[in-house]
Amino acid sequence: MTRDTARPEGGGRAAPGDAPAPARQWPLLTVVGLVALGLLVVGFDPFPQAARVGSLLVGAALLTGAVMRRVLPSVGMLAVRSRFTDMATYGLLGAAIVFFALMTQPNPWLEIPLLEKAVRFAVR
């Protein structure tokens, strides 16, 4: 019979308990703020490469979350599961978003010849 659940490793407050709520959750607010900035850039489309830059910001936010989860002893609500699971999830999703943003057509900033050959082979 389960009576209680354990908090995730590192799920304590990132600042003392007498600090205001935003100060206690600054790691989560940093990641959410970067994601919001990226989505605003994509949504308002203020310059020609806005979708790519906004997507890069979203990916960078997740990579920042992975680094903070690894380095900081306490990250507040940024901790969801174990430290390893959080780092792997944030890191893999962030890296995938960054790579997809760099490879977006037209005029990709990153070209991987092996992927181009695989797509050409699959589309035949």
Backbone as CSV, one residue per row, in Angstrom:
resi,resn,N_x,N_y,N_z,CA_x,CA_y,CA_z,C_x,C_y,C_z
1,MET,0.836,-1.174,0.000,0.000,0.000,0.000,0.888,1.247,0.000
2,THR,0.683,2.115,-0.979,1.468,3.340,-1.074,0.818,4.428,-0.243
3,ARG,1.596,5.043,0.622,1.073,6.091,1.479,1.530,7.472,1.055
4,ASP,2.665,7.527,0.370,3.213,8.815,-0.016,4.119,8.615,-1.216
5,THR,4.407,9.669,-1.925,5.340,9.592,-3.042,6.583,10.380,-2.705
6,ALA,7.702,9.912,-3.206,8.961,10.595,-2.956,9.138,11.740,-3.939
7,ARG,9.670,12.851,-3.456,9.969,13.966,-4.351,11.109,13.573,-5.272
8,PRO,11.156,14.115,-6.489,12.272,13.811,-7.380,13.591,14.284,-6.775
9,GLU,14.660,13.581,-7.115,15.982,13.954,-6.653,16.302,15.366,-7.136
10,GLY,16.618,16.269,-6.228,16.896,17.657,-6.600,15.639,18.500,-6.690
11,GLY,14.502,17.961,-6.258,13.239,18.673,-6.388,12.964,19.675,-5.293
12,GLY,13.950,19.948,-4.442,13.753,20.940,-3.385,13.788,22.348,-3.936
13,ARG,13.607,23.308,-3.086,13.607,24.704,-3.509,14.989,25.110,-3.983
14,ALA,15.025,25.954,-5.019,16.297,26.453,-5.531,16.763,27.687,-4.763
15,ALA,15.940,28.182,-3.852,16.281,29.315,-2.998,15.650,29.050,-1.633
16,PRO,16.062,29.781,-0.611,15.500,29.554,0.732,13.987,29.729,0.757
17,GLY,13.353,29.119,1.747,11.906,29.154,1.868,11.329,30.534,2.107
18,ASP,12.127,31.466,2.657,11.601,32.807,2.896,11.685,33.702,1.660
19,ALA,12.292,33.214,0.583,12.364,33.989,-0.663,11.010,33.953,-1.363
20,PRO,10.695,34.960,-2.184,9.427,34.934,-2.914,9.370,33.765,-3.888
21,ALA,8.172,33.374,-4.269,7.974,32.195,-5.113,8.788,32.228,-6.409
22,PRO,8.829,33.337,-7.163,9.631,33.318,-8.388,11.114,33.056,-8.134
23,ALA,11.629,33.564,-7.026,13.046,33.346,-6.713,13.308,31.886,-6.379
24,ARG,12.326,31.218,-5.780,12.509,29.808,-5.434,12.482,28.920,-6.665
25,GLN,11.835,29.350,-7.736,11.686,28.521,-8.934,12.431,29.110,-10.134
26,TRP,13.536,29.812,-9.912,14.228,30.467,-11.020,14.707,29.509,-12.103
27,PRO,15.116,28.256,-11.825,15.512,27.387,-12.942,14.359,27.099,-13.902
28,LEU,13.198,26.810,-13.350,12.033,26.546,-14.188,11.623,27.803,-14.956
29,LEU,11.634,28.952,-14.289,11.254,30.194,-14.947,12.233,30.566,-16.062
30,THR,13.504,30.227,-15.904,14.484,30.477,-16.964,14.147,29.667,-18.205
31,VAL,13.888,28.390,-18.022,13.561,27.521,-19.159,12.246,27.949,-19.804
32,VAL,11.231,28.188,-19.006,9.927,28.593,-19.546,10.031,29.951,-20.241
33,GLY,10.817,30.858,-19.697,11.002,32.170,-20.316,11.669,32.073,-21.684
34,LEU,12.700,31.229,-21.800,13.355,31.040,-23.095,12.420,30.391,-24.109
35,VAL,11.638,29.421,-23.663,10.671,28.781,-24.565,9.637,29.808,-25.019
36,ALA,9.139,30.625,-24.095,8.145,31.648,-24.451,8.727,32.658,-25.433
37,LEU,9.978,33.062,-25.215,10.625,33.984,-26.140,10.745,33.366,-27.532
38,GLY,11.149,32.103,-27.591,11.237,31.412,-28.878,9.892,31.318,-29.574
39,LEU,8.845,30.999,-28.825,7.513,30.906,-29.424,7.002,32.270,-29.886
40,LEU,7.335,33.326,-29.153,6.952,34.675,-29.586,7.659,35.054,-30.881
41,VAL,8.934,34.715,-30.984,9.678,35.006,-32.215,9.058,34.256,-33.388
42,VAL,8.715,32.993,-33.187,8.084,32.217,-34.256,6.705,32.791,-34.577
43,GLY,5.945,33.124,-33.573,4.575,33.594,-33.775,4.483,34.938,-34.469
44,PHE,5.331,35.886,-34.076,5.260,37.217,-34.670,6.039,37.322,-35.980
45,ASP,6.992,36.424,-36.209,7.740,36.357,-37.471,8.286,37.726,-37.884
46,PRO,9.101,38.386,-37.026,9.546,39.747,-37.321,10.657,39.864,-38.373
47,PHE,11.316,38.775,-38.724,12.389,38.823,-39.711,12.406,37.516,-40.489
48,PRO,13.127,37.459,-41.618,13.034,36.298,-42.517,13.364,34.941,-41.879
49,GLN,14.327,34.861,-40.995,14.720,33.587,-40.388,14.118,33.403,-38.994
50,ALA,12.998,34.039,-38.721,12.413,34.029,-37.377,12.014,32.629,-36.930
51,ALA,11.459,31.829,-37.826,11.037,30.478,-37.430,12.237,29.637,-37.004
52,ARG,13.320,29.774,-37.729,14.529,29.013,-37.391,15.123,29.497,-36.068
53,VAL,15.229,30.816,-35.904,15.807,31.371,-34.674,14.923,31.051,-33.467
54,GLY,13.612,31.159,-33.622,12.706,30.816,-32.525,12.809,29.354,-32.131
55,SER,12.908,28.478,-33.134,13.068,27.048,-32.842,14.399,26.777,-32.150
56,LEU,15.444,27.488,-32.569,16.731,27.345,-31.891,16.641,27.784,-30.429
57,LEU,15.880,28.834,-30.160,15.695,29.277,-28.773,14.973,28.220,-27.937
58,VAL,13.968,27.583,-28.518,13.245,26.532,-27.793,14.184,25.364,-27.494
59,GLY,14.957,24.933,-28.493,15.918,23.850,-28.276,16.979,24.228,-27.257
60,ALA,17.469,25.469,-27.341,18.473,25.937,-26.380,17.896,25.984,-24.967
61,ALA,16.624,26.301,-24.846,15.988,26.320,-23.521,15.996,24.920,-22.906
62,LEU,15.667,23.913,-23.709,15.675,22.546,-23.178,17.094,22.084,-22.846
63,LEU,18.059,22.455,-23.672,19.451,22.106,-23.362,19.912,22.826,-22.089
64,THR,19.466,24.059,-21.896,19.774,24.786,-20.661,19.165,24.070,-19.459
65,GLY,17.948,23.572,-19.608,17.317,22.808,-18.535,18.105,21.551,-18.199
66,ALA,18.627,20.870,-19.225,19.433,19.667,-18.983,20.714,20.009,-18.235
67,VAL,21.355,21.109,-18.627,22.599,21.516,-17.956,22.314,21.926,-16.507
68,MET,21.247,22.688,-16.298,20.910,23.088,-14.924,20.575,21.875,-14.070
69,ARG,19.891,20.907,-14.667,19.527,19.692,-13.913,20.773,18.923,-13.504
70,ARG,21.811,18.977,-14.324,23.058,18.266,-14.023,23.891,19.013,-12.986
71,VAL,23.959,20.341,-13.118,24.905,21.130,-12.334,24.346,21.545,-10.974
72,LEU,23.091,21.956,-10.934,22.534,22.506,-9.698,22.039,21.395,-8.764
73,PRO,22.276,21.536,-7.478,21.813,20.504,-6.542,20.297,20.518,-6.346
74,SER,19.691,21.691,-6.506,18.252,21.802,-6.310,17.684,22.721,-7.382
75,VAL,16.708,22.213,-8.133,16.160,22.986,-9.253,14.661,23.215,-9.121
76,GLY,14.093,22.926,-8.002,12.670,23.167,-7.791,11.802,22.311,-8.695
77,MET,10.820,22.936,-9.324,9.860,22.193,-10.132,10.420,21.766,-11.487
78,LEU,11.637,22.131,-11.818,12.277,21.636,-13.034,12.573,20.141,-12.902
79,ALA,12.686,19.661,-11.682,12.893,18.240,-11.433,11.554,17.522,-11.538
80,VAL,11.453,16.592,-12.474,10.216,15.847,-12.673,10.399,14.397,-12.253
81,ARG,11.459,13.785,-12.727,11.773,12.396,-12.381,13.166,12.367,-11.771
82,SER,13.876,11.279,-11.985,15.243,11.208,-11.475,16.128,12.158,-12.275
83,ARG,17.286,12.474,-11.725,18.209,13.395,-12.386,18.589,12.881,-13.775
84,PHE,18.914,11.601,-13.889,19.308,11.034,-15.177,18.169,11.114,-16.198
85,THR,16.965,10.769,-15.791,15.817,10.800,-16.704,15.542,12.214,-17.181
86,ASP,15.583,13.175,-16.273,15.370,14.573,-16.663,16.450,15.045,-17.627
87,MET,17.712,14.751,-17.309,18.802,15.177,-18.183,18.687,14.543,-19.563
88,ALA,18.381,13.266,-19.619,18.254,12.584,-20.908,17.083,13.140,-21.711
89,THR,15.958,13.355,-21.055,14.775,13.858,-21.756,15.000,15.273,-22.269
90,TYR,15.420,16.179,-21.378,15.657,17.558,-21.802,16.750,17.616,-22.866
91,GLY,17.821,16.866,-22.663,18.952,16.901,-23.594,18.609,16.352,-24.968
92,LEU,17.955,15.199,-25.029,17.618,14.604,-26.330,16.581,15.442,-27.083
93,LEU,15.552,15.896,-26.392,14.553,16.733,-27.061,15.147,18.066,-27.510
94,GLY,15.966,18.670,-26.662,16.608,19.934,-27.031,17.544,19.771,-28.218
95,ALA,18.354,18.715,-28.217,19.270,18.479,-29.333,18.497,18.198,-30.620
96,ALA,17.423,17.433,-30.535,16.622,17.141,-31.732,16.012,18.414,-32.300
97,ILE,15.479,19.277,-31.445,14.879,20.522,-31.923,15.939,21.419,-32.553
98,VAL,17.116,21.492,-31.946,18.196,22.314,-32.514,18.614,21.770,-33.878
99,PHE,18.801,20.457,-33.991,19.202,19.881,-35.279,18.124,20.077,-36.337
100,PHE,16.858,19.883,-35.975,15.781,20.101,-36.946,15.728,21.560,-37.383
101,ALA,15.938,22.477,-36.437,15.925,23.896,-36.796,17.084,24.237,-37.728
102,LEU,18.239,23.634,-37.498,19.393,23.896,-38.354,19.239,23.287,-39.745
103,MET,18.465,22.215,-39.870,18.306,21.526,-41.154,17.043,21.933,-41.900
104,THR,16.286,22.905,-41.377,15.040,23.313,-42.002,15.291,23.878,-43.400
105,GLN,14.440,23.489,-44.332,14.517,23.991,-45.707,13.702,25.263,-45.821
106,PRO,13.927,26.145,-46.721,15.034,26.204,-47.673,16.285,26.793,-47.029
107,ASN,17.385,26.624,-47.693,18.693,27.124,-47.251,19.059,26.662,-45.844
108,PRO,19.247,25.362,-45.658,19.598,24.871,-44.315,20.953,25.397,-43.863
109,TRP,21.079,25.651,-42.567,22.345,26.086,-41.999,23.260,24.892,-41.748
110,LEU,22.698,23.685,-41.710,23.457,22.460,-41.483,22.994,21.427,-42.490
111,GLU,23.929,20.895,-43.246,23.607,19.858,-44.214,24.336,18.578,-43.834
112,ILE,23.599,17.490,-43.788,24.176,16.186,-43.480,23.982,15.315,-44.717
113,PRO,25.053,15.061,-45.469,24.918,14.334,-46.738,24.281,12.957,-46.588
114,LEU,24.575,12.242,-45.523,24.011,10.908,-45.323,22.484,10.974,-45.250
115,LEU,21.946,11.965,-44.553,20.498,12.097,-44.467,19.885,12.448,-45.818
116,GLU,20.568,13.281,-46.590,20.062,13.645,-47.915,20.001,12.420,-48.813
117,LYS,21.022,11.585,-48.764,21.030,10.356,-49.568,19.927,9.402,-49.108
118,ALA,19.710,9.316,-47.810,18.671,8.419,-47.294,17.284,8.884,-47.732
119,VAL,17.045,10.188,-47.716,15.758,10.704,-48.120,15.554,10.489,-49.622
120,ARG,16.583,10.746,-50.420,16.470,10.545,-51.861,16.202,9.063,-52.186
121,PHE,16.843,8.169,-51.433,16.626,6.738,-51.644,15.201,6.337,-51.253
122,ALA,14.692,6.895,-50.163,13.365,6.522,-49.678,12.249,7.109,-50.541
123,VAL,12.484,8.237,-51.190,11.443,8.911,-51.960,11.315,8.339,-53.364
124,ARG,12.330,7.660,-53.862,12.299,7.113,-55.229,11.070,6.379,-55.539
